[in-house]
Amino acid sequence: MARSGSHQPYPRSARVNEILREVISEELLRLEDFDERLGLITVTGVVVSPDLRQATVYLDSLRAEAREALEELRGDIQAAVNAQTRLKRTPRLSFAADPAVAEGEAIEEILRRQDHDGH
């Protein structure tokens, strides 16, 4: 089957994002048993840079102690990515709170206030 230029049905970066999300989620579940600072966090998405050298891991929340733990465990998480993927290079991971989650919570709060004020 021939492909035409940039019309790929599922671009490589999207596939890499999904693979990284799955691997990192599994690794965080494993690490939660060893580091209570992580608590229960959920990987909501991963976005790799176009050259696949950097990856931002978005989490549902990122408390200070969880951020500290993730920075300390970054090497272990990247080693898991390296062991479970066939990427030429393992992207350098950075962690951030998912802005969509915060925006959703803010909207819910506004709706709760309107509902409360209306009754």
LINPE-V296993 format. One record per backbone hydrogen bond with DSSP energy under -1.0 kcal/mol. NH is the residue of the N-H (numbers start at 0). CO is the residue of the C=O. E is the energy in kcal/mol with one decimal. If there is no record, write none. Layout:
BEGIN
nh=NH co=CO e=E
nh=NH co=CO e=E
END
This chain:
BEGIN
nh=6 co=3 e=-2.5
nh=7 co=5 e=-1.2
nh=14 co=10 e=-1.9
nh=15 co=11 e=-2.8
nh=16 co=12 e=-2.8
nh=17 co=13 e=-2.1
nh=18 co=14 e=-2.5
nh=19 co=15 e=-2.9
nh=20 co=16 e=-2.3
nh=21 co=17 e=-2.2
nh=22 co=18 e=-2.6
nh=23 co=19 e=-3.0
nh=24 co=20 e=-2.2
nh=25 co=21 e=-2.2
nh=26 co=22 e=-2.3
nh=27 co=23 e=-2.7
nh=28 co=24 e=-2.1
nh=29 co=25 e=-1.9
nh=30 co=26 e=-2.7
nh=31 co=27 e=-2.0
nh=33 co=30 e=-1.5
nh=34 co=30 e=-1.9
nh=37 co=34 e=-1.6
nh=43 co=57 e=-2.3
nh=44 co=57 e=-1.4
nh=46 co=55 e=-2.3
nh=48 co=53 e=-2.6
nh=51 co=48 e=-2.3
nh=54 co=91 e=-2.5
nh=55 co=46 e=-2.7
nh=56 co=93 e=-3.4
nh=57 co=44 e=-3.1
nh=58 co=95 e=-2.5
nh=59 co=41 e=-2.2
nh=66 co=62 e=-2.6
nh=67 co=63 e=-2.2
nh=68 co=64 e=-2.1
nh=69 co=65 e=-2.7
nh=70 co=66 e=-2.2
nh=71 co=67 e=-2.0
nh=72 co=68 e=-2.3
nh=76 co=72 e=-2.5
nh=77 co=73 e=-2.9
nh=78 co=74 e=-2.2
nh=79 co=75 e=-1.9
nh=80 co=76 e=-2.1
nh=81 co=77 e=-2.6
nh=82 co=78 e=-2.4
nh=83 co=79 e=-1.8
nh=91 co=52 e=-3.2
nh=93 co=54 e=-2.3
nh=95 co=56 e=-2.4
nh=97 co=58 e=-3.2
nh=101 co=97 e=-1.4
nh=102 co=98 e=-2.5
nh=103 co=99 e=-2.3
nh=104 co=100 e=-2.4
nh=105 co=101 e=-2.2
nh=106 co=102 e=-2.2
nh=107 co=103 e=-2.5
nh=108 co=104 e=-2.2
nh=109 co=105 e=-2.0
nh=110 co=106 e=-2.5
nh=111 co=107 e=-2.5
nh=112 co=108 e=-2.4
nh=113 co=109 e=-2.5
nh=114 co=110 e=-2.5
nh=115 co=111 e=-2.7
nh=116 co=112 e=-2.9
nh=117 co=113 e=-2.0
END
